[in-house]
């Protein structure tokens, strides 16, 4: 796979309708030398993986680095993908492993701040915003994100993959490499913990 | 219903994986316990909220940075390849040198080697003659002995 990524805007005729191709077909094409298939996979997964990895770090820069590392691994190790699992499961598993490796390298201090949609960190407690419905909703989301980050990692990632990403239990089980029964239990427990935290905040 | 059992069943209730009887039983329990009912509602609302969250987006220069990293990776691989090929060349050169020395040594010591082979051949032949003399040579020896006897006999007769 020595193709250059130059001329990113160029698309091969086979990629005229990339949305019709499944992830599995795209990676097969990439393994056979179609660089546009790789670009399409990057487009499909960069934000998803970024959101996923952000739940490990709450640090934009680190999360992007981990996602880049994951996508580079996709570039260099695409031929390792076996058609027995969904591509999404495979790539999420790589991202999770990269994130955990990175976490082990530098233990990230837990922050009380939260990010906004454009990636800037804000301190929710110090923000006194007029509470119209939209802002209330935004604050609720931010609080949700904040409390989600306070959950132990095992519960947090299970809840995130289920309720944000809407993965099936089987997929979550494969990504996190944990039995389905344990996954269900963690999701259930994580949701209850989150609800209790948010309830105490409202009170 | 015990609190732990209740909590364990929330997931099945929200997934809709309970059968009709179980669901009715669970819902009647909720109707009798406001705090549990409120907890289930909170969880439902949180799930709804989580699904509505706009996903974050990577930085604008994300793809550009990724591209640069991949290109530098490719360059490094090329460097590595050229390094490998130069080291491969070194190996080939060393191998050829050793082979050349061996060939020269063989050519230089070839006459001695032939002598050794010739010696071995002679020794083998002698060994063969001693250990298993052929039938012909036996016959010849018998003939010689007969001739000798005849000669001796004729010599004795002549004397007499």
Interface residues (C-beta under 8 A of the other chain):
Chain A: X2 X4 X5 X6 X8 X42 X46 X47 X48 X50 X51 X54 X60 X64 X67 X68 X71 X72 X75 X76 X115 X117 X119 X137 X140 X141 X144 X145 X159 X163 X164 X166 X184 X185 X187 X188 X189 X191 X192 X194 X195 X196 X198 X199
Chain B: X7 X8 X10 X11 X39 X42 X43 X46 X47 X49 X50 X51 X52 X53 X54 X55 X56 X57 X58 X59 X62 X63 X65 X66 X67 X69 X70 X71 X73 X74 X77
